């Protein structure tokens, strides 16, 4: 069984996270998929950025939800990674769906509708518009967001993210009809993996940047995907680098 390799916020070990440059590099490296984070602007556009504020990754300051799309597009999302990345912008979800629909996409809702009213509905609407509702996976730490997504469109695959209270998380994942569970890899053990598989859930692990650990995890456990900041390194470790 091939373990899928997802580029965490793109190839973020090398390029500015959650930018088109990072996604493009991940694709060039041969990653199977891209993992990215969803927030919503003041004018209800879904944009790809990890934090609820723009401070850490751009030259701006403030909450994403206080910017319009036009305003947020003026920010430089690359300069903090280095001069060569100057001018990279915060992408919209549409840009990802248009440019990378030939890859697996894992979309993380960072904040639920309590913070971004209507984000689940807007996300599903876009996935349907692009014909990707049966191929993209929606993930979140927030089980209520995942429940809503399934309620709106049952065929969309969902995955609950967790790193603690794993038995309770497995129960919760089943309760909301999730297809996947995504576990911080150091929290895994044999009994937990057996329980996950017994419950019929697919297993993803995050965020694995060590080639030795990636190889050991795949040899020990029945893992379906690995998320990493360095897709090229992990692909090589699993003998899946380009040209092989």
Protein Blocks (a to p, Z undefined) as FASTA:
>chain_A
ZZddddeeijfklmcghifklmmmmmmnopabdcddddddfkopacddfblbfklmmcbe
cdfklpcfklmmmpccklmnojklgoiacddfklmmmmmmmbccddddfbdfklmghklm
mmmmmmmmnopmmmbccddfblklmmmmmmmmmmlccddddfehkllmmmmmmmnopabd
cddfklgcfklmmmmmmnopacdddddfbfklmmmmmmmpccfbdcdfblmlmmmmnopa
ghZZ
